[in-house]
Amino acid sequence: MADQVLKTRNGAVLTITINREARRNALNETVAAAIVAGLDEAEADRSVRAIILTGAGDKAFCAGGDLQPGADGTPFVIDAADPRHYVVRLLRRMDACRLPIIARLNGHALAGGFGLACACDLVVAREDALLGVSEVKVGLFPMMILPFLLRVMPYRLMMEFCLTGEPIKAGDPTVASVVNYAVPAAELDAKIDWLVERVTGKSPTGIRLGKQALAKIREMSTDAALEYAQFMLANMARTKDAREGFAAFNEKRAANWTAE
């Protein structure tokens, strides 16, 4: 069997590609575990500054769980003796990742695939890609991705998605809260490259620590978040990257980031 997830390195960027084009890049346990491994690999390498998550081909980014009869790794069951669902592990790992994760929507992002896109930090999509959660059409509800839908979507729009199961194109202004950029298919990679360059040219230490702090602040009360933030900011100011950033600003030159 061909690798179900491919990893390619281009400079400071690691691209993770779900490689199940015949199954519309549907999720299974092998895919989820391989994405987690890719995130671990990227975070362990100080020279990696961003991660791109995408799908093979030009039809689907990810169609969520595989609904075909006999599909391997169905996401719709759980082991009562070991209730640690592989989709939950994947989403938790994405949420904790200290590197920017950019979704490259090469095609439709539906059901759990839409959840993956929402769990990423930035999204660049083909303007004709469909976004949606179709679970209600088969008697389900998008349970495991709800925390991420709530995070990025206005409540009433989210409920329309969940209650109707009808998709919408990424280029529709209605989903501007989900998609950073929606472009013609021919311009997708150019827009990804443009966005990646803007991200990777900034302080990797500032971004890593900032994402780490954001993951904690998101779960705190306002008062607790402010208490935590003041110490994190002071700690960040002591890093080599911050000192270099201040020096570069005052000397009117480009910063030389060392990820320290």
VMD Tcl script that draws the C-alpha trace (Angstrom):
set ca {
  {0.00 0.00 0.00}
  {1.32 3.43 -0.91}
  {2.13 5.80 1.92}
  {-1.14 7.32 3.07}
  {0.61 10.50 4.21}
  {3.58 12.11 2.46}
  {6.04 14.55 4.03}
  {8.17 16.89 1.94}
  {10.63 19.53 3.07}
  {11.25 22.79 1.25}
  {13.56 25.07 3.16}
  {11.94 26.06 6.44}
  {8.57 24.52 5.51}
  {7.36 20.95 6.05}
  {4.40 19.94 3.88}
  {2.20 17.08 5.08}
  {-0.01 15.61 2.34}
  {-2.89 13.20 2.93}
  {-2.31 10.73 0.12}
  {-5.60 8.86 -0.30}
  {-6.88 10.53 -3.44}
  {-9.05 7.55 -4.43}
  {-10.84 7.87 -1.06}
  {-11.04 11.67 -1.27}
  {-8.22 11.84 1.29}
  {-10.50 10.49 4.00}
  {-9.21 10.15 7.55}
  {-8.33 6.88 9.20}
  {-6.11 5.96 12.13}
  {-3.01 5.56 9.96}
  {-3.47 9.01 8.44}
  {-4.09 10.65 11.80}
  {-1.04 9.02 13.38}
  {1.16 10.02 10.44}
  {0.04 13.66 10.65}
  {0.80 13.64 14.38}
  {4.25 12.18 13.64}
  {4.83 14.91 11.08}
  {3.94 17.62 13.59}
  {6.29 16.03 16.14}
  {9.09 15.89 13.57}
  {8.60 19.53 12.60}
  {8.56 20.80 16.17}
  {11.71 18.86 17.03}
  {13.60 20.63 14.23}
  {14.41 24.25 15.03}
  {14.97 24.97 11.34}
  {11.30 24.26 10.50}
  {9.24 27.43 10.78}
  {5.87 26.47 9.28}
  {3.80 23.43 8.35}
  {1.49 23.10 5.36}
  {-1.32 20.53 5.56}
  {-2.91 19.54 2.26}
  {-4.40 16.65 0.29}
  {-3.36 14.77 -2.82}
  {-4.93 15.60 -6.17}
  {-7.32 18.42 -6.98}
  {-10.68 17.08 -5.80}
  {-10.57 16.95 -2.02}
  {-8.48 18.33 0.81}
  {-10.14 15.81 3.12}
  {-13.63 14.36 3.10}
  {-13.59 13.45 6.80}
  {-14.38 9.91 7.90}
  {-14.68 7.23 5.24}
  {-18.33 6.23 4.82}
  {-17.68 3.46 2.28}
  {-18.60 -0.11 3.31}
  {-15.58 -1.91 4.70}
  {-13.58 1.28 5.06}
  {-10.52 0.90 7.25}
  {-10.19 2.93 10.39}
  {-13.77 4.19 10.68}
  {-13.96 7.19 13.04}
  {-17.46 6.29 14.22}
  {-16.58 3.69 16.85}
  {-14.56 3.82 20.06}
  {-12.95 1.18 22.21}
  {-14.80 1.26 25.53}
  {-11.71 -0.11 27.28}
  {-9.39 2.53 25.77}
  {-11.43 5.60 24.82}
  {-8.70 7.63 23.19}
  {-10.04 8.29 19.73}
  {-7.44 8.86 17.03}
  {-9.24 11.94 15.69}
  {-9.23 13.47 19.16}
  {-5.49 12.75 19.49}
  {-4.89 14.42 16.15}
  {-6.93 17.52 16.96}
  {-5.29 17.86 20.37}
  {-1.86 17.63 18.78}
  {-2.73 20.24 16.19}
  {-4.06 22.51 18.92}
  {-0.84 22.17 20.92}
  {1.51 22.64 17.95}
  {3.82 25.61 18.46}
  {4.48 26.03 14.74}
  {2.04 27.77 12.38}
  {-0.08 25.23 10.51}
  {-1.37 26.46 7.16}
  {-4.15 24.53 5.43}
  {-3.79 24.35 1.65}
  {-7.29 23.49 0.51}
  {-6.59 21.87 -2.85}
  {-10.22 20.73 -2.97}
  {-13.29 20.13 -0.85}
  {-13.00 20.16 2.96}
  {-16.02 18.38 4.33}
  {-17.10 16.92 7.68}
  {-13.95 16.01 9.62}
  {-11.89 17.49 6.81}
  {-13.52 20.84 7.47}
  {-12.64 20.34 11.12}
  {-9.00 19.81 10.17}
  {-9.05 23.09 8.25}
  {-10.59 24.88 11.23}
  {-7.89 23.42 13.50}
  {-5.18 25.01 11.34}
  {-3.97 28.54 12.02}
  {-4.36 29.88 8.49}
  {-6.29 28.67 5.45}
  {-5.67 29.27 1.74}
  {-8.29 27.64 -0.46}
  {-9.33 27.20 -4.03}
  {-12.31 29.50 -4.40}
  {-14.39 26.62 -5.81}
  {-13.63 24.23 -2.93}
  {-16.70 23.24 -0.93}
  {-16.68 23.64 2.84}
  {-19.24 22.02 5.10}
  {-20.30 19.45 7.64}
  {-22.61 16.85 6.15}
  {-23.01 14.60 9.20}
  {-26.68 15.47 9.71}
  {-27.42 13.88 6.34}
  {-26.41 10.48 7.70}
  {-27.96 10.88 11.14}
  {-24.91 12.27 12.93}
  {-23.63 15.62 14.17}
  {-20.04 16.93 13.82}
  {-19.28 16.19 17.46}
  {-15.48 16.02 17.62}
  {-14.84 19.11 15.54}
  {-17.39 21.33 17.32}
  {-14.75 23.03 19.53}
  {-12.91 24.18 16.41}
  {-16.05 25.24 14.57}
  {-17.04 27.33 17.58}
  {-13.59 28.88 17.62}
  {-13.56 30.15 14.04}
  {-17.20 30.52 12.96}
  {-19.96 32.92 13.99}
  {-22.51 30.89 15.97}
  {-25.46 31.24 13.62}
  {-23.39 30.38 10.56}
  {-22.01 27.34 12.38}
  {-25.52 26.22 13.27}
  {-26.67 26.62 9.68}
  {-23.79 24.40 8.58}
  {-24.55 21.80 11.25}
  {-28.35 21.76 10.91}
  {-28.62 21.80 7.11}
  {-25.50 19.88 6.14}
  {-25.27 22.07 3.04}
  {-21.79 23.10 1.87}
  {-20.66 26.51 0.70}
  {-17.84 27.53 -1.62}
  {-14.63 28.82 -0.06}
  {-14.88 31.94 -2.22}
  {-18.21 32.93 -0.68}
  {-17.74 36.01 1.54}
  {-19.94 34.33 4.16}
  {-17.04 32.08 5.20}
  {-14.44 34.81 5.46}
  {-14.06 33.92 9.15}
  {-12.79 30.46 8.14}
  {-10.73 31.13 5.02}
  {-7.92 33.69 4.94}
  {-7.63 33.65 1.16}
  {-9.75 32.04 -1.57}
  {-8.17 32.14 -4.99}
  {-8.55 30.53 -8.43}
  {-7.07 27.02 -8.57}
  {-4.21 28.18 -10.78}
  {-3.15 30.72 -8.16}
  {-3.32 28.45 -5.10}
  {0.36 27.61 -4.80}
  {1.50 31.15 -5.50}
  {-0.74 32.43 -2.73}
  {0.51 29.72 -0.36}
  {4.12 30.67 -1.14}
  {3.34 34.34 -0.57}
  {1.72 33.67 2.80}
  {4.41 31.23 3.93}
  {7.12 33.77 3.14}
  {5.33 36.37 5.27}
  {5.13 33.93 8.19}
  {8.56 32.32 8.02}
  {10.27 35.69 7.74}
  {9.19 36.56 11.28}
  {10.67 35.50 14.62}
  {10.30 31.70 14.99}
  {10.79 32.00 18.75}
  {8.12 34.67 19.05}
  {5.68 32.53 17.09}
  {6.43 29.31 18.99}
  {6.06 30.94 22.40}
  {3.07 32.95 21.22}
  {1.21 29.87 20.04}
  {2.09 28.05 23.26}
  {0.68 30.95 25.28}
  {-2.41 31.25 23.11}
  {-3.30 27.59 23.68}
  {-3.29 28.22 27.44}
  {-4.91 31.68 27.37}
  {-7.81 30.32 25.34}
  {-8.84 28.17 28.31}
  {-8.37 30.83 31.01}
  {-10.54 33.49 32.52}
  {-9.65 37.04 31.50}
  {-8.02 37.77 34.85}
  {-5.95 34.57 34.82}
  {-4.98 35.19 31.20}
  {-3.70 38.67 31.97}
  {-1.71 37.35 34.94}
  {-0.13 34.68 32.76}
  {0.44 37.02 29.79}
  {2.56 39.52 31.70}
  {5.06 36.84 32.65}
  {5.10 35.30 29.18}
  {5.79 38.68 27.58}
  {8.66 39.39 29.98}
  {10.07 35.92 29.30}
  {9.84 36.39 25.53}
  {11.67 39.72 25.78}
  {14.69 37.87 27.18}
  {15.07 35.54 24.19}
  {17.83 35.96 21.63}
  {15.28 36.50 18.88}
  {13.64 39.36 20.78}
  {16.96 41.04 21.48}
  {17.86 40.65 17.82}
  {14.48 42.02 16.78}
  {14.89 45.13 18.93}
  {18.43 45.67 17.59}
  {17.36 45.23 13.97}
  {14.49 47.67 14.44}
  {16.75 50.35 15.91}
  {19.46 49.75 13.31}
  {16.89 49.74 10.49}
  {17.98 46.38 9.08}
  {16.51 42.93 8.54}
  {16.61 40.69 11.58}
  {18.75 37.55 11.64}
  {16.51 35.07 13.47}
  {18.17 32.11 15.22}
  {15.07 30.50 16.76}
  {16.56 30.99 20.24}
}
mol new
graphics top color blue
foreach p $ca { graphics top sphere $p radius 0.5 }
foreach p [lrange $ca 0 end-1] q [lrange $ca 1 end] { graphics top cylinder $p $q radius 0.2 }
display resetview
